[in-house]
Amino acid sequence: MKKAYPTFDICNLVASKISNDLFNADRFQGYLMNNPPIKHIHKHSFYHLVYFTSGKGQHVIDFKSYPIEPGCIYFMSPGQVHNWEFESDVDGYVVNFSATFFDKLFLSSFAIDQFPFFNVFSSEQMMKIKEVTRPQMINIFEVILKELKNETYQSPMMIAAEMLRLFVIASREMGPDVPVLTRTSYNSVLLKQFFDLIQDHFKDMRLPKDYAALLYITSNHLNFLCKEQLNMSAGEIIRNRVLLEAKRMLVNYELSIANIAMELNFFDTSYFIKFFKKYTRFTPEAFRKQYYS
């Protein structure tokens, strides 16, 4: 039986960091050399972003594959599973930060929610930055590394400002058609609350009407919001979250399929297997073998 994939905290990783362990950053090549386990499938307990300036390969985030090319930037939220498949030497920048990094500076971590690439249901977690914008991105990372090297009492605030600048530049690169969950739009607030409820209850609540009741709206209204902003039904979003968690658990070889079915509140293992195969076309065991050949 293979060992379970690791889950890293910021304090587990070697990189230039602020003394409170809420933030670290480094050049990617050095980060890769100093933290060999990150080459294999793993999970983080913090926000994670990587920008590549050179190299080639594939980056698999929650079992979706993205290309590694110069100018590509990747955004990940806590709990996501990922791994790297490099085809050449790579370099760039990596940043890890806790949600409370902004809170400690009296900047609400809710600011992160405005950016669609940090949404676990997002399909926009990777983008290729336009060549004209790349010098701005590199400048931001270099300022952050400089602040980490010459840390002063104002360095965390400068770093937070540069991070927000980076998020704004990246979100503008995505264009106006990407849905943004602002805190001012009533529908966006409802959708964000729906996402938060799914995160808390997807193991024991599977019906849209139950979530709609918690939001004090009708099932039809909830489905309308999901279709309008994400082109998916509420039921699909809930189901996809269950499937995602099943996949994350399956690549942890120390968990049996029966244990996973029980953890996800399926009434028996055979029903879980049928459910998983219906929506992924793989049995749980076949899916698992892809990652442990």
C-alpha atoms as an extended CHARMM CRD file, in Angstrom:
* protein
*
       293  EXT
         1         1  MET       CA              0.0000000000        0.0000000000        0.0000000000  PROA      1               0.0000000000
         2         2  LYS       CA              1.4020000000        3.3450000000       -1.0130000000  PROA      2               0.0000000000
         3         3  LYS       CA              1.7940000000        6.1160000000        1.5100000000  PROA      3               0.0000000000
         4         4  ALA       CA             -0.8970000000        8.8140000000        1.5690000000  PROA      4               0.0000000000
         5         5  TYR       CA             -0.1250000000       11.9740000000       -0.3510000000  PROA      5               0.0000000000
         6         6  PRO       CA              1.1580000000       14.7640000000        1.9190000000  PROA      6               0.0000000000
         7         7  THR       CA             -0.7120000000       17.8710000000        3.0170000000  PROA      7               0.0000000000
         8         8  PHE       CA              1.5940000000       20.8480000000        3.5140000000  PROA      8               0.0000000000
         9         9  ASP       CA              1.2640000000       23.8120000000        5.8520000000  PROA      9               0.0000000000
        10        10  ILE       CA              3.2440000000       26.9820000000        5.1070000000  PROA      10              0.0000000000
        11        11  CYS       CA              5.5710000000       26.2060000000        7.9950000000  PROA      11              0.0000000000
        12        12  ASN       CA              6.4780000000       22.8450000000        6.3460000000  PROA      12              0.0000000000
        13        13  LEU       CA              7.9660000000       24.5240000000        3.2820000000  PROA      13              0.0000000000
        14        14  VAL       CA             11.4050000000       26.0460000000        2.7440000000  PROA      14              0.0000000000
        15        15  ALA       CA             11.0800000000       29.5360000000        1.2180000000  PROA      15              0.0000000000
        16        16  SER       CA             11.6660000000       33.1870000000        2.0700000000  PROA      16              0.0000000000
        17        17  LYS       CA              8.9300000000       34.0530000000        4.5210000000  PROA      17              0.0000000000
        18        18  ILE       CA              7.5120000000       36.5510000000        6.9610000000  PROA      18              0.0000000000
        19        19  SER       CA              8.2530000000       35.6160000000       10.5500000000  PROA      19              0.0000000000
        20        20  ASN       CA              4.6310000000       34.7690000000       11.4080000000  PROA      20              0.0000000000
        21        21  ASP       CA              4.4140000000       31.8860000000        8.8840000000  PROA      21              0.0000000000
        22        22  LEU       CA              1.3640000000       33.3710000000        7.1510000000  PROA      22              0.0000000000
        23        23  PHE       CA              3.1900000000       34.1520000000        3.9050000000  PROA      23              0.0000000000
        24        24  ASN       CA              6.1570000000       32.9120000000        1.9180000000  PROA      24              0.0000000000
        25        25  ALA       CA              7.5130000000       33.3280000000       -1.6090000000  PROA      25              0.0000000000
        26        26  ASP       CA             10.4730000000       32.2250000000       -3.6830000000  PROA      26              0.0000000000
        27        27  ARG       CA             11.8240000000       31.7370000000       -7.1740000000  PROA      27              0.0000000000
        28        28  PHE       CA             10.2950000000       28.5110000000       -8.4100000000  PROA      28              0.0000000000
        29        29  GLN       CA             13.5390000000       26.7370000000       -9.2720000000  PROA      29              0.0000000000
        30        30  GLY       CA             14.9190000000       27.2070000000       -5.7550000000  PROA      30              0.0000000000
        31        31  TYR       CA             11.5570000000       26.2960000000       -4.2310000000  PROA      31              0.0000000000
        32        32  LEU       CA             11.5190000000       23.0460000000       -6.2030000000  PROA      32              0.0000000000
        33        33  MET       CA             15.0590000000       22.1460000000       -5.1240000000  PROA      33              0.0000000000
        34        34  ASN       CA             14.4240000000       22.9420000000       -1.4510000000  PROA      34              0.0000000000
        35        35  ASN       CA             11.0920000000       21.1050000000       -1.2640000000  PROA      35              0.0000000000
        36        36  PRO       CA             11.4830000000       17.8230000000       -3.2370000000  PROA      36              0.0000000000
        37        37  PRO       CA              8.1260000000       16.2860000000       -2.1150000000  PROA      37              0.0000000000
        38        38  ILE       CA              6.1690000000       18.9410000000       -4.0200000000  PROA      38              0.0000000000
        39        39  LYS       CA              7.1210000000       17.2010000000       -7.2720000000  PROA      39              0.0000000000
        40        40  HSD       CA              4.5720000000       14.5080000000       -6.4090000000  PROA      40              0.0000000000
        41        41  ILE       CA              0.8310000000       14.7140000000       -5.8400000000  PROA      41              0.0000000000
        42        42  HSD       CA              0.0690000000       16.7370000000       -2.6970000000  PROA      42              0.0000000000
        43        43  LYS       CA             -2.3000000000       19.1800000000       -1.0540000000  PROA      43              0.0000000000
        44        44  HSD       CA             -1.8940000000       22.5930000000        0.6070000000  PROA      44              0.0000000000
        45        45  SER       CA             -3.6930000000       24.1000000000        3.5850000000  PROA      45              0.0000000000
        46        46  PHE       CA             -3.1770000000       27.6210000000        2.1820000000  PROA      46              0.0000000000
        47        47  TYR       CA             -3.5890000000       29.7300000000       -0.9610000000  PROA      47              0.0000000000
        48        48  HSD       CA             -0.9530000000       28.9560000000       -3.5680000000  PROA      48              0.0000000000
        49        49  LEU       CA             -0.0110000000       30.6780000000       -6.8110000000  PROA      49              0.0000000000
        50        50  VAL       CA              2.7480000000       30.0460000000       -9.3360000000  PROA      50              0.0000000000
        51        51  TYR       CA              3.9080000000       32.1250000000      -12.3050000000  PROA      51              0.0000000000
        52        52  PHE       CA              6.2580000000       30.5610000000      -14.8810000000  PROA      52              0.0000000000
        53        53  THR       CA              8.8840000000       32.5050000000      -16.7940000000  PROA      53              0.0000000000
        54        54  SER       CA             10.4500000000       29.4510000000      -18.4770000000  PROA      54              0.0000000000
        55        55  GLY       CA              9.9180000000       25.7350000000      -18.8940000000  PROA      55              0.0000000000
        56        56  LYS       CA              7.4020000000       23.2630000000      -20.2370000000  PROA      56              0.0000000000
        57        57  GLY       CA              5.1420000000       20.5470000000      -18.8640000000  PROA      57              0.0000000000
        58        58  GLN       CA              1.7450000000       19.9610000000      -17.3110000000  PROA      58              0.0000000000
        59        59  HSD       CA              0.1890000000       21.1480000000      -14.0500000000  PROA      59              0.0000000000
        60        60  VAL       CA             -2.6800000000       18.9750000000      -12.8040000000  PROA      60              0.0000000000
        61        61  ILE       CA             -5.0450000000       20.8020000000      -10.3980000000  PROA      61              0.0000000000
        62        62  ASP       CA             -7.8800000000       18.7540000000       -8.9330000000  PROA      62              0.0000000000
        63        63  PHE       CA             -7.4450000000       16.2440000000      -11.7750000000  PROA      63              0.0000000000
        64        64  LYS       CA             -7.6790000000       18.8180000000      -14.5620000000  PROA      64              0.0000000000
        65        65  SER       CA             -4.5360000000       19.2630000000      -16.6460000000  PROA      65              0.0000000000
        66        66  TYR       CA             -3.1500000000       22.6770000000      -17.6190000000  PROA      66              0.0000000000
        67        67  PRO       CA             -0.0560000000       23.4540000000      -19.7420000000  PROA      67              0.0000000000
        68        68  ILE       CA              3.1220000000       24.8670000000      -18.2200000000  PROA      68              0.0000000000
        69        69  GLU       CA              4.5010000000       27.6110000000      -20.4650000000  PROA      69              0.0000000000
        70        70  PRO       CA              6.2200000000       30.9840000000      -19.9660000000  PROA      70              0.0000000000
        71        71  GLY       CA              3.5960000000       33.5390000000      -18.9560000000  PROA      71              0.0000000000
        72        72  CYS       CA              1.2270000000       31.0100000000      -17.3570000000  PROA      72              0.0000000000
        73        73  ILE       CA             -0.0610000000       31.7580000000      -13.8670000000  PROA      73              0.0000000000
        74        74  TYR       CA             -1.9720000000       29.3280000000      -11.6290000000  PROA      74              0.0000000000
        75        75  PHE       CA             -4.1620000000       30.1010000000       -8.6200000000  PROA      75              0.0000000000
        76        76  MET       CA             -5.0890000000       27.4870000000       -6.0330000000  PROA      76              0.0000000000
        77        77  SER       CA             -7.2670000000       27.5450000000       -2.9190000000  PROA      77              0.0000000000
        78        78  PRO       CA             -6.7250000000       25.6060000000        0.3180000000  PROA      78              0.0000000000
        79        79  GLY       CA             -7.5480000000       21.9020000000        0.0640000000  PROA      79              0.0000000000
        80        80  GLN       CA             -6.9250000000       21.4730000000       -3.6490000000  PROA      80              0.0000000000
        81        81  VAL       CA             -4.8610000000       18.5010000000       -4.8120000000  PROA      81              0.0000000000
        82        82  HSD       CA             -2.2250000000       19.0000000000       -7.4940000000  PROA      82              0.0000000000
        83        83  ASN       CA              0.9800000000       17.7160000000       -9.0400000000  PROA      83              0.0000000000
        84        84  TRP       CA              3.5950000000       18.8290000000      -11.5730000000  PROA      84              0.0000000000
        85        85  GLU       CA              4.8110000000       16.9960000000      -14.6910000000  PROA      85              0.0000000000
        86        86  PHE       CA              7.8800000000       18.8160000000      -16.0150000000  PROA      86              0.0000000000
        87        87  GLU       CA              9.3070000000       18.2370000000      -19.4970000000  PROA      87              0.0000000000
        88        88  SER       CA             12.2120000000       20.6910000000      -19.1450000000  PROA      88              0.0000000000
        89        89  ASP       CA             13.8870000000       22.9410000000      -16.5910000000  PROA      89              0.0000000000
        90        90  VAL       CA             11.4090000000       25.4400000000      -15.2060000000  PROA      90              0.0000000000
        91        91  ASP       CA             11.6100000000       28.7420000000      -13.3760000000  PROA      91              0.0000000000
        92        92  GLY       CA              9.3490000000       31.5270000000      -12.2390000000  PROA      92              0.0000000000
        93        93  TYR       CA              7.8530000000       32.5380000000       -8.9150000000  PROA      93              0.0000000000
        94        94  VAL       CA              5.7740000000       30.8710000000       -6.2150000000  PROA      94              0.0000000000
        95        95  VAL       CA              3.7120000000       32.5110000000       -3.4490000000  PROA      95              0.0000000000
        96        96  ASN       CA              1.9200000000       30.8230000000       -0.5350000000  PROA      96              0.0000000000
        97        97  PHE       CA             -0.2890000000       32.6880000000        1.8920000000  PROA      97              0.0000000000
        98        98  SER       CA             -2.8760000000       32.0300000000        4.5760000000  PROA      98              0.0000000000
        99        99  ALA       CA             -6.3250000000       33.6210000000        4.3700000000  PROA      99              0.0000000000
       100       100  THR       CA             -5.5520000000       35.2800000000        7.6890000000  PROA      100             0.0000000000
       101       101  PHE       CA             -2.5200000000       37.0310000000        6.1760000000  PROA      101             0.0000000000
       102       102  PHE       CA             -4.8110000000       39.8570000000        5.0310000000  PROA      102             0.0000000000
       103       103  ASP       CA             -6.9030000000       39.8020000000        8.2020000000  PROA      103             0.0000000000
       104       104  LYS       CA             -3.7970000000       40.3460000000       10.3400000000  PROA      104             0.0000000000
       105       105  LEU       CA             -3.1820000000       43.5560000000        8.4020000000  PROA      105             0.0000000000
       106       106  PHE       CA             -6.7690000000       44.7370000000        8.9500000000  PROA      106             0.0000000000
       107       107  LEU       CA             -7.5130000000       44.0080000000        5.2830000000  PROA      107             0.0000000000
       108       108  SER       CA            -10.4830000000       41.6560000000        5.1490000000  PROA      108             0.0000000000
       109       109  SER       CA             -9.7640000000       38.2680000000        3.5900000000  PROA      109             0.0000000000
       110       110  PHE       CA            -13.1780000000       38.6710000000        1.8980000000  PROA      110             0.0000000000
       111       111  ALA       CA            -11.2440000000       40.6940000000       -0.6890000000  PROA      111             0.0000000000
       112       112  ILE       CA            -10.0080000000       37.3740000000       -2.0980000000  PROA      112             0.0000000000
       113       113  ASP       CA            -13.6010000000       36.2920000000       -2.8290000000  PROA      113             0.0000000000
       114       114  GLN       CA            -13.8950000000       38.9870000000       -5.4970000000  PROA      114             0.0000000000
       115       115  PHE       CA            -11.4280000000       37.1690000000       -7.7170000000  PROA      115             0.0000000000
       116       116  PRO       CA            -12.9440000000       34.2120000000       -9.6190000000  PROA      116             0.0000000000
       117       117  PHE       CA             -9.7090000000       32.2150000000       -9.8440000000  PROA      117             0.0000000000
       118       118  PHE       CA             -9.8020000000       31.4870000000       -6.0790000000  PROA      118             0.0000000000
       119       119  ASN       CA            -13.2440000000       29.8850000000       -6.2970000000  PROA      119             0.0000000000
       120       120  VAL       CA            -13.0660000000       26.0880000000       -5.9270000000  PROA      120             0.0000000000
       121       121  PHE       CA            -15.7850000000       25.8030000000       -8.6130000000  PROA      121             0.0000000000
       122       122  SER       CA            -13.8920000000       28.0060000000      -11.0440000000  PROA      122             0.0000000000
       123       123  SER       CA            -12.5850000000       26.8820000000      -14.4340000000  PROA      123             0.0000000000
       124       124  GLU       CA            -10.3100000000       29.9420000000      -14.5260000000  PROA      124             0.0000000000
       125       125  GLN       CA             -7.5110000000       28.7920000000      -12.2230000000  PROA      125             0.0000000000
       126       126  MET       CA             -4.9050000000       29.0960000000      -14.9540000000  PROA      126             0.0000000000
       127       127  MET       CA             -4.3910000000       31.8610000000      -17.4760000000  PROA      127             0.0000000000
       128       128  LYS       CA             -1.6700000000       32.9200000000      -19.8760000000  PROA      128             0.0000000000
       129       129  ILE       CA             -0.6520000000       36.5070000000      -19.2340000000  PROA      129             0.0000000000
       130       130  LYS       CA             -0.2660000000       38.6950000000      -22.3310000000  PROA      130             0.0000000000
       131       131  GLU       CA              3.3170000000       39.5000000000      -23.2290000000  PROA      131             0.0000000000
       132       132  VAL       CA              2.7530000000       43.2260000000      -22.7440000000  PROA      132             0.0000000000
       133       133  THR       CA              1.6380000000       42.5860000000      -19.1320000000  PROA      133             0.0000000000
       134       134  ARG       CA              4.3830000000       40.1370000000      -18.1390000000  PROA      134             0.0000000000
       135       135  PRO       CA              6.9400000000       42.7880000000      -17.0770000000  PROA      135             0.0000000000
       136       136  GLN       CA              4.3670000000       44.1250000000      -14.5720000000  PROA      136             0.0000000000
       137       137  MET       CA              3.8850000000       40.6360000000      -13.1220000000  PROA      137             0.0000000000
       138       138  ILE       CA              7.6220000000       40.0370000000      -12.8150000000  PROA      138             0.0000000000
       139       139  ASN       CA              8.0580000000       43.4320000000      -11.1560000000  PROA      139             0.0000000000
       140       140  ILE       CA              5.4140000000       42.5390000000       -8.5470000000  PROA      140             0.0000000000
       141       141  PHE       CA              7.1410000000       39.2650000000       -7.6680000000  PROA      141             0.0000000000
       142       142  GLU       CA             10.5370000000       40.9610000000       -7.4800000000  PROA      142             0.0000000000
       143       143  VAL       CA              9.1650000000       43.6270000000       -5.1070000000  PROA      143             0.0000000000
       144       144  ILE       CA              7.7040000000       40.8870000000       -2.9070000000  PROA      144             0.0000000000
       145       145  LEU       CA             11.0140000000       38.9740000000       -2.7790000000  PROA      145             0.0000000000
       146       146  LYS       CA             12.8730000000       42.1970000000       -1.9690000000  PROA      146             0.0000000000
       147       147  GLU       CA             10.4810000000       42.9670000000        0.8910000000  PROA      147             0.0000000000
       148       148  LEU       CA             10.9430000000       39.4540000000        2.2790000000  PROA      148             0.0000000000
       149       149  LYS       CA             14.7130000000       39.7760000000        2.1250000000  PROA      149             0.0000000000
       150       150  ASN       CA             14.8490000000       43.2070000000        3.7710000000  PROA      150             0.0000000000
       151       151  GLU       CA             11.9010000000       42.7490000000        6.1270000000  PROA      151             0.0000000000
       152       152  THR       CA             10.7550000000       45.8470000000        8.0110000000  PROA      152             0.0000000000
       153       153  TYR       CA              7.6330000000       46.3900000000       10.0880000000  PROA      153             0.0000000000
       154       154  GLN       CA              5.9320000000       47.7930000000        6.9480000000  PROA      154             0.0000000000
       155       155  SER       CA              6.9160000000       44.8900000000        4.6740000000  PROA      155             0.0000000000
       156       156  PRO       CA              3.7300000000       42.8320000000        5.2120000000  PROA      156             0.0000000000
       157       157  MET       CA              1.5820000000       45.8060000000        4.2010000000  PROA      157             0.0000000000
       158       158  MET       CA              3.6920000000       46.4060000000        1.0800000000  PROA      158             0.0000000000
       159       159  ILE       CA              3.4630000000       42.7130000000        0.1770000000  PROA      159             0.0000000000
       160       160  ALA       CA             -0.3200000000       42.6990000000        0.6530000000  PROA      160             0.0000000000
       161       161  ALA       CA             -0.6250000000       45.7550000000       -1.6030000000  PROA      161             0.0000000000
       162       162  GLU       CA              1.4620000000       44.0630000000       -4.3100000000  PROA      162             0.0000000000
       163       163  MET       CA             -0.6120000000       40.8730000000       -4.0220000000  PROA      163             0.0000000000
       164       164  LEU       CA             -3.8680000000       42.7600000000       -4.4910000000  PROA      164             0.0000000000
       165       165  ARG       CA             -2.3200000000       44.5630000000       -7.4550000000  PROA      165             0.0000000000
       166       166  LEU       CA             -1.3870000000       41.1940000000       -8.9600000000  PROA      166             0.0000000000
       167       167  PHE       CA             -4.9340000000       39.8440000000       -8.4590000000  PROA      167             0.0000000000
       168       168  VAL       CA             -6.4720000000       42.8870000000      -10.1400000000  PROA      168             0.0000000000
       169       169  ILE       CA             -4.1080000000       42.6850000000      -13.1320000000  PROA      169             0.0000000000
       170       170  ALA       CA             -4.8040000000       38.9530000000      -13.5220000000  PROA      170             0.0000000000
       171       171  SER       CA             -8.5830000000       39.4000000000      -13.2710000000  PROA      171             0.0000000000
       172       172  ARG       CA             -8.4660000000       42.1440000000      -15.9290000000  PROA      172             0.0000000000
       173       173  GLU       CA             -6.5900000000       39.7530000000      -18.2120000000  PROA      173             0.0000000000
       174       174  MET       CA             -9.5500000000       37.3670000000      -17.9600000000  PROA      174             0.0000000000
       175       175  GLY       CA            -11.8450000000       39.8750000000      -19.6520000000  PROA      175             0.0000000000
       176       176  PRO       CA            -15.3070000000       41.2310000000      -18.7720000000  PROA      176             0.0000000000
       177       177  ASP       CA            -17.2970000000       38.0390000000      -19.4580000000  PROA      177             0.0000000000
       178       178  VAL       CA            -15.9410000000       36.0450000000      -16.5140000000  PROA      178             0.0000000000
       179       179  PRO       CA            -18.4580000000       36.0970000000      -13.6270000000  PROA      179             0.0000000000
       180       180  VAL       CA            -17.1770000000       37.8960000000      -10.5160000000  PROA      180             0.0000000000
       181       181  LEU       CA            -18.7290000000       37.2910000000       -7.1040000000  PROA      181             0.0000000000
       182       182  THR       CA            -18.8210000000       40.8150000000       -5.7290000000  PROA      182             0.0000000000
       183       183  ARG       CA            -20.1720000000       41.6170000000       -2.2840000000  PROA      183             0.0000000000
       184       184  THR       CA            -22.4380000000       44.3460000000       -3.6130000000  PROA      184             0.0000000000
       185       185  SER       CA            -24.6440000000       42.3680000000       -6.0210000000  PROA      185             0.0000000000
       186       186  TYR       CA            -27.5380000000       40.5640000000       -4.2940000000  PROA      186             0.0000000000
       187       187  ASN       CA            -27.3410000000       37.6060000000       -6.6690000000  PROA      187             0.0000000000
       188       188  SER       CA            -23.5690000000       37.3540000000       -6.2670000000  PROA      188             0.0000000000
       189       189  VAL       CA            -23.9160000000       37.3790000000       -2.4900000000  PROA      189             0.0000000000
       190       190  LEU       CA            -26.4860000000       34.5700000000       -2.6790000000  PROA      190             0.0000000000
       191       191  LEU       CA            -24.2800000000       32.5160000000       -4.9810000000  PROA      191             0.0000000000
       192       192  LYS       CA            -21.2640000000       32.9910000000       -2.6980000000  PROA      192             0.0000000000
       193       193  GLN       CA            -23.3840000000       31.9180000000        0.2900000000  PROA      193             0.0000000000
       194       194  PHE       CA            -24.5130000000       28.8560000000       -1.6970000000  PROA      194             0.0000000000
       195       195  PHE       CA            -20.8710000000       27.9290000000       -2.3620000000  PROA      195             0.0000000000
       196       196  ASP       CA            -20.0300000000       28.3430000000        1.3230000000  PROA      196             0.0000000000
       197       197  LEU       CA            -22.9700000000       26.1410000000        2.3170000000  PROA      197             0.0000000000
       198       198  ILE       CA            -21.8840000000       23.4510000000       -0.1460000000  PROA      198             0.0000000000
       199       199  GLN       CA            -18.4080000000       23.4660000000        1.3770000000  PROA      199             0.0000000000
       200       200  ASP       CA            -19.9250000000       22.9070000000        4.8060000000  PROA      200             0.0000000000
       201       201  HSD       CA            -22.6760000000       20.4270000000        3.9270000000  PROA      201             0.0000000000
       202       202  PHE       CA            -21.9490000000       18.5870000000        0.6570000000  PROA      202             0.0000000000
       203       203  LYS       CA            -21.3860000000       15.3080000000        2.5190000000  PROA      203             0.0000000000
       204       204  ASP       CA            -24.8580000000       15.2620000000        4.0560000000  PROA      204             0.0000000000
       205       205  MET       CA            -26.9840000000       17.5620000000        1.8560000000  PROA      205             0.0000000000
       206       206  ARG       CA            -27.4240000000       16.6920000000       -1.8160000000  PROA      206             0.0000000000
       207       207  LEU       CA            -30.7080000000       18.3810000000       -2.7870000000  PROA      207             0.0000000000
       208       208  PRO       CA            -30.8880000000       21.9660000000       -4.1060000000  PROA      208             0.0000000000
       209       209  LYS       CA            -34.1570000000       22.5400000000       -2.2110000000  PROA      209             0.0000000000
       210       210  ASP       CA            -32.3510000000       22.0340000000        1.1100000000  PROA      210             0.0000000000
       211       211  TYR       CA            -29.7660000000       24.6930000000        0.2320000000  PROA      211             0.0000000000
       212       212  ALA       CA            -32.4700000000       27.0070000000       -1.1070000000  PROA      212             0.0000000000
       213       213  ALA       CA            -34.2820000000       26.7230000000        2.2350000000  PROA      213             0.0000000000
       214       214  LEU       CA            -31.1320000000       27.7800000000        4.0980000000  PROA      214             0.0000000000
       215       215  LEU       CA            -30.8470000000       30.7810000000        1.7640000000  PROA      215             0.0000000000
       216       216  TYR       CA            -34.5620000000       31.6560000000        2.1800000000  PROA      216             0.0000000000
       217       217  ILE       CA            -35.1760000000       31.4310000000       -1.5650000000  PROA      217             0.0000000000
       218       218  THR       CA            -36.9420000000       28.9340000000       -3.8220000000  PROA      218             0.0000000000
       219       219  SER       CA            -35.2230000000       26.0790000000       -5.6550000000  PROA      219             0.0000000000
       220       220  ASN       CA            -36.1750000000       27.7350000000       -8.9500000000  PROA      220             0.0000000000
       221       221  HSD       CA            -34.4760000000       30.9720000000       -7.9040000000  PROA      221             0.0000000000
       222       222  LEU       CA            -31.3320000000       29.0920000000       -6.8870000000  PROA      222             0.0000000000
       223       223  ASN       CA            -31.2390000000       27.2280000000      -10.2000000000  PROA      223             0.0000000000
       224       224  PHE       CA            -31.7460000000       30.4850000000      -12.0830000000  PROA      224             0.0000000000
       225       225  LEU       CA            -28.7570000000       32.0730000000      -10.3010000000  PROA      225             0.0000000000
       226       226  CYS       CA            -26.5170000000       29.0890000000      -11.0690000000  PROA      226             0.0000000000
       227       227  LYS       CA            -27.5900000000       28.8980000000      -14.7080000000  PROA      227             0.0000000000
       228       228  GLU       CA            -27.2290000000       32.6420000000      -15.2230000000  PROA      228             0.0000000000
       229       229  GLN       CA            -23.7310000000       32.9770000000      -13.7450000000  PROA      229             0.0000000000
       230       230  LEU       CA            -22.1850000000       29.5320000000      -14.2120000000  PROA      230             0.0000000000
       231       231  ASN       CA            -24.3310000000       27.8420000000      -16.8770000000  PROA      231             0.0000000000
       232       232  MET       CA            -24.8360000000       24.9110000000      -14.5070000000  PROA      232             0.0000000000
       233       233  SER       CA            -27.7650000000       23.7750000000      -12.4030000000  PROA      233             0.0000000000
       234       234  ALA       CA            -27.5660000000       23.8600000000       -8.6020000000  PROA      234             0.0000000000
       235       235  GLY       CA            -27.7410000000       20.0630000000       -8.5810000000  PROA      235             0.0000000000
       236       236  GLU       CA            -24.7410000000       19.8080000000      -10.9200000000  PROA      236             0.0000000000
       237       237  ILE       CA            -22.6770000000       22.1080000000       -8.7050000000  PROA      237             0.0000000000
       238       238  ILE       CA            -23.4710000000       20.0520000000       -5.5950000000  PROA      238             0.0000000000
       239       239  ARG       CA            -22.7580000000       16.7850000000       -7.4070000000  PROA      239             0.0000000000
       240       240  ASN       CA            -19.4750000000       18.0720000000       -8.8140000000  PROA      240             0.0000000000
       241       241  ARG       CA            -18.3330000000       19.0080000000       -5.3040000000  PROA      241             0.0000000000
       242       242  VAL       CA            -19.0890000000       15.4620000000       -4.0780000000  PROA      242             0.0000000000
       243       243  LEU       CA            -17.2120000000       13.9740000000       -7.0400000000  PROA      243             0.0000000000
       244       244  LEU       CA            -14.2580000000       16.2920000000       -6.4710000000  PROA      244             0.0000000000
       245       245  GLU       CA            -13.9840000000       15.2210000000       -2.8330000000  PROA      245             0.0000000000
       246       246  ALA       CA            -14.2610000000       11.5710000000       -3.8750000000  PROA      246             0.0000000000
       247       247  LYS       CA            -11.3640000000       12.0360000000       -6.3120000000  PROA      247             0.0000000000
       248       248  ARG       CA             -9.2620000000       13.8070000000       -3.6840000000  PROA      248             0.0000000000
       249       249  MET       CA             -9.8570000000       10.9530000000       -1.2740000000  PROA      249             0.0000000000
       250       250  LEU       CA             -9.2350000000        8.2370000000       -3.8670000000  PROA      250             0.0000000000
       251       251  VAL       CA             -5.6980000000        9.4100000000       -4.5820000000  PROA      251             0.0000000000
       252       252  ASN       CA             -5.0070000000        8.9080000000       -0.8750000000  PROA      252             0.0000000000
       253       253  TYR       CA             -4.2590000000        5.1990000000       -1.0530000000  PROA      253             0.0000000000
       254       254  GLU       CA             -4.5490000000        4.7070000000        2.7020000000  PROA      254             0.0000000000
       255       255  LEU       CA             -8.3270000000        5.1440000000        2.4360000000  PROA      255             0.0000000000
       256       256  SER       CA            -10.3420000000        2.1530000000        1.2630000000  PROA      256             0.0000000000
       257       257  ILE       CA            -13.1810000000        2.6800000000       -1.2030000000  PROA      257             0.0000000000
       258       258  ALA       CA            -15.6140000000        1.4990000000        1.4760000000  PROA      258             0.0000000000
       259       259  ASN       CA            -14.2310000000        4.1100000000        3.8960000000  PROA      259             0.0000000000
       260       260  ILE       CA            -14.5990000000        6.8290000000        1.2530000000  PROA      260             0.0000000000
       261       261  ALA       CA            -18.2000000000        5.8220000000        0.5200000000  PROA      261             0.0000000000
       262       262  MET       CA            -18.9740000000        5.9570000000        4.2380000000  PROA      262             0.0000000000
       263       263  GLU       CA            -17.2150000000        9.3190000000        4.6820000000  PROA      263             0.0000000000
       264       264  LEU       CA            -19.2880000000       10.7830000000        1.8430000000  PROA      264             0.0000000000
       265       265  ASN       CA            -22.5200000000        9.3800000000        3.3120000000  PROA      265             0.0000000000
       266       266  PHE       CA            -23.3810000000        6.8690000000        0.6040000000  PROA      266             0.0000000000
       267       267  PHE       CA            -25.6100000000        4.1660000000        2.0420000000  PROA      267             0.0000000000
       268       268  ASP       CA            -23.4460000000        1.3980000000        0.5920000000  PROA      268             0.0000000000
       269       269  THR       CA            -20.2120000000        0.9860000000       -1.3480000000  PROA      269             0.0000000000
       270       270  SER       CA            -21.8510000000       -0.3930000000       -4.4800000000  PROA      270             0.0000000000
       271       271  TYR       CA            -24.0570000000        2.6960000000       -4.8020000000  PROA      271             0.0000000000
       272       272  PHE       CA            -21.0080000000        4.9370000000       -4.4630000000  PROA      272             0.0000000000
       273       273  ILE       CA            -19.2030000000        2.9640000000       -7.2050000000  PROA      273             0.0000000000
       274       274  LYS       CA            -22.2150000000        3.3000000000       -9.5530000000  PROA      274             0.0000000000
       275       275  PHE       CA            -22.5120000000        7.0190000000       -8.8100000000  PROA      275             0.0000000000
       276       276  PHE       CA            -18.8200000000        7.6430000000       -9.4210000000  PROA      276             0.0000000000
       277       277  LYS       CA            -18.7310000000        5.6270000000      -12.6640000000  PROA      277             0.0000000000
       278       278  LYS       CA            -21.8840000000        7.2810000000      -14.0140000000  PROA      278             0.0000000000
       279       279  TYR       CA            -20.3450000000       10.7610000000      -13.8860000000  PROA      279             0.0000000000
       280       280  THR       CA            -16.6450000000       10.0420000000      -14.4710000000  PROA      280             0.0000000000
       281       281  ARG       CA            -16.7960000000        6.8830000000      -16.6760000000  PROA      281             0.0000000000
       282       282  PHE       CA            -14.2560000000        5.2750000000      -14.3140000000  PROA      282             0.0000000000
       283       283  THR       CA            -14.7560000000        2.9670000000      -11.3950000000  PROA      283             0.0000000000
       284       284  PRO       CA            -13.1470000000        4.3630000000       -8.2350000000  PROA      284             0.0000000000
       285       285  GLU       CA            -10.4330000000        1.7000000000       -8.4380000000  PROA      285             0.0000000000
       286       286  ALA       CA             -9.6580000000        2.4950000000      -12.0940000000  PROA      286             0.0000000000
       287       287  PHE       CA             -9.4880000000        6.2150000000      -11.3050000000  PROA      287             0.0000000000
       288       288  ARG       CA             -7.1110000000        5.5160000000       -8.4180000000  PROA      288             0.0000000000
       289       289  LYS       CA             -4.7970000000        3.4090000000      -10.5920000000  PROA      289             0.0000000000
       290       290  GLN       CA             -4.2060000000        6.3610000000      -12.9220000000  PROA      290             0.0000000000
       291       291  TYR       CA             -2.2530000000        8.0320000000      -10.1110000000  PROA      291             0.0000000000
       292       292  TYR       CA             -0.5160000000        4.9100000000       -8.7800000000  PROA      292             0.0000000000
       293       293  SER       CA              0.4980000000        3.0120000000      -11.8940000000  PROA      293             0.0000000000
